[in-house]
Amino acid sequence: MPSLERESNRIVIAGASSLLGAELKSLLEESRFAAADFRLLDEELAAGTLTEAGGEPAVIQPVEEGSFERARFVFFTGSGEFTRRNVVGARRGGAKIIDLSGGIAGEAGTVAWFPKLDALLGREFPGGAAAYAVPSAAATAAAALTLALSKNGLRKLTIILFQPVSEAGRAGIEELESQTGELLSFQNIGQPVFDAQVAFNMLDRFGPESAQKLGAIRERWRAETRACLGENVAQPSIQAVHAPVFYGTAFAAWAELETGANSAKIAEDCRSAGFVLTDESDAGPSNVSAAGEKSIQLARPEVDPSEPGHWWFWGAADNIRLPAANAVKLAEMLT
């Protein structure tokens, strides 16, 4: 494939004001794309925001006609709706599209990808696709665990994924921070983002006036997981629960495997799927231990004594760093 110097070196980050967009830009600037011509785009409300790219001042621009011209890569890191509104323009420009928003996961012509997925599915790296979907940390964990356990006679898998407030962006982080201080000071809490008390609280849904919908988030995770697994692998059951933490997606999973499944083999298959298993003498995976990491941490599988063949799993991943790092790795493979 031609080198970066022989092609356009423009990289567009559409959704640049998001936490994911900022993390992606930071990682791209530390990669072989450090000298690229970065163009930062976002919704009208974020347009005009002053930031920096490549060590120089940069202003986030709204999407306009010609925004995607001469782009080599277009990364979508905003909302799924924002991606769907603008992906046609990105395709028209001829760029390689890498979607981290979940907006086009499962669409015809879009290939889901994360490290190890090709090996787990037994396929060649799909280098000729026009668009790629890099799944969220939650869906990456769900798909990787499903494929790892499929080698151990998987019959059923149920996963509860605990969502941090950073999935709602900076406003979500600020609301959890302010509610925590207000509750400790015995004040009335503000809740413009979630329309619910998210501090010191776990929820299966937010308030009716909230633009954040846990049901929609759950459906996104399910769609991304289906896109990774395809039609020939049994889909796991997935539930989304709000956890009162700032960063990091944690998950608990229960699996029914064939009787006689071996703990050592399960652990090895999970390692082969990209999980980093923690040592039994260490503290288990957590939001804190996963912070800044580019892999998914997993505790060693535990047998459920209620019935033979039943197993419990616990893990955590950095919900911002993991998909951003995977997207950069994918772009490097496409270069």
BELGI-V500845 format. One record per pair of residues at least 24 apart in sequence whose C-alpha atoms are under 8 Angstrom apart, sorted by the first residue. I is the first residue (numbers start at 0). J is the second residue. Records with the same first field share a line. If there is no record, write none. Layout:
I = J ; J
//
This chain:
0 = 333 ; 334
1 = 334
2 = 334
3 = 334
6 = 71
7 = 69 ; 70 ; 71
8 = 35 ; 36 ; 70 ; 71
9 = 35 ; 36 ; 37 ; 38 ; 69 ; 70 ; 71 ; 72
10 = 35 ; 36 ; 37 ; 38 ; 70 ; 71 ; 72 ; 73 ; 74
11 = 37 ; 38 ; 39 ; 40 ; 67 ; 70 ; 72 ; 73 ; 74
12 = 37 ; 38 ; 39 ; 40 ; 73 ; 74 ; 75 ; 76
13 = 39 ; 40 ; 41 ; 73 ; 74 ; 75 ; 76 ; 77 ; 82
14 = 39 ; 40 ; 41 ; 42 ; 75 ; 76 ; 77 ; 78
15 = 39 ; 40 ; 41 ; 59 ; 76 ; 77
16 = 41 ; 45 ; 48 ; 59
17 = 76 ; 77 ; 168 ; 169
18 = 165 ; 168 ; 169 ; 319
19 = 76 ; 77 ; 319 ; 320 ; 323
20 = 76 ; 77
22 = 319 ; 320 ; 323
23 = 320 ; 323 ; 324 ; 326 ; 327
24 = 52
26 = 323 ; 324 ; 327
27 = 327
28 = 53
30 = 327
31 = 331
41 = 77
42 = 81
67 = 92 ; 94
68 = 92
69 = 93 ; 94
70 = 94
71 = 95
72 = 96 ; 97 ; 330
73 = 97
74 = 98 ; 99
75 = 99 ; 100
76 = 100
78 = 102
79 = 103
90 = 129
94 = 129
95 = 129 ; 130
96 = 129 ; 130 ; 131
97 = 130 ; 131 ; 132 ; 133 ; 326
98 = 130 ; 131 ; 132 ; 133
99 = 132 ; 133 ; 134 ; 135 ; 322 ; 323 ; 326
100 = 134 ; 135
101 = 132 ; 133 ; 134 ; 135 ; 219 ; 223
103 = 132
104 = 132 ; 134 ; 222 ; 223 ; 226
105 = 222 ; 223 ; 225 ; 226
110 = 226
111 = 223 ; 226 ; 227
112 = 227 ; 329
113 = 139 ; 325 ; 329
114 = 273 ; 325
115 = 271 ; 272 ; 273
116 = 143 ; 227 ; 272
119 = 146 ; 147 ; 272
120 = 146 ; 228
126 = 333
133 = 322 ; 325 ; 326
134 = 223 ; 224 ; 322
135 = 220 ; 223 ; 318 ; 321 ; 322
136 = 248 ; 316 ; 317 ; 318 ; 319 ; 321 ; 322
137 = 220 ; 248 ; 250 ; 318
138 = 220 ; 221 ; 223 ; 224
139 = 224
140 = 295
141 = 224 ; 235
142 = 224 ; 225 ; 227 ; 228
143 = 269 ; 272 ; 273
144 = 269 ; 272
145 = 234 ; 235
146 = 228 ; 232 ; 272
147 = 265 ; 268 ; 269 ; 271 ; 272
148 = 256 ; 265 ; 268 ; 269
150 = 268
151 = 256 ; 257 ; 260 ; 265
152 = 256 ; 257 ; 260
153 = 254 ; 255 ; 256 ; 257
154 = 254 ; 255 ; 256 ; 257
155 = 235 ; 254 ; 255 ; 256
156 = 234 ; 235 ; 236 ; 252 ; 253 ; 254 ; 255
157 = 235 ; 236 ; 237 ; 252 ; 253 ; 254
158 = 235 ; 236 ; 237 ; 238 ; 250 ; 251 ; 252 ; 253
159 = 237 ; 238 ; 239 ; 240 ; 250 ; 251 ; 252
160 = 237 ; 238 ; 239 ; 240 ; 248 ; 249 ; 250 ; 251
161 = 239 ; 240 ; 241 ; 242 ; 248 ; 249 ; 250
162 = 239 ; 240 ; 241 ; 242 ; 247 ; 248 ; 249
163 = 241 ; 242 ; 243 ; 244 ; 245 ; 246 ; 247 ; 248
164 = 241 ; 242 ; 243 ; 244 ; 245 ; 246
165 = 245 ; 246
166 = 318
167 = 211
172 = 245
175 = 243 ; 244 ; 245
197 = 241 ; 242 ; 243
198 = 243
199 = 243
200 = 242 ; 243
201 = 240 ; 241 ; 242 ; 243
202 = 240 ; 241 ; 242
203 = 239 ; 240 ; 241
204 = 240 ; 241
213 = 239 ; 240 ; 241
214 = 239
246 = 286 ; 290 ; 317 ; 318 ; 319
247 = 285 ; 286 ; 287 ; 289 ; 290 ; 315 ; 316 ; 317 ; 318 ; 319
248 = 286 ; 315 ; 316 ; 317 ; 318
249 = 285 ; 286 ; 313 ; 314 ; 315 ; 316
250 = 313 ; 314 ; 315
251 = 311 ; 312 ; 313 ; 314
252 = 311 ; 312 ; 313
253 = 309 ; 310 ; 311 ; 312
254 = 309 ; 310 ; 311
255 = 308 ; 309 ; 310
256 = 308 ; 309 ; 310
257 = 308
258 = 307 ; 308
259 = 307 ; 308
260 = 308
262 = 300 ; 301
265 = 300
266 = 299 ; 300
283 = 314
284 = 313 ; 314 ; 315
285 = 314 ; 315 ; 316
286 = 315 ; 316 ; 317
289 = 315 ; 316 ; 317
290 = 316 ; 317
291 = 317 ; 320
292 = 316 ; 317 ; 320 ; 321
293 = 317 ; 320 ; 321 ; 324 ; 325
294 = 321
295 = 321
//
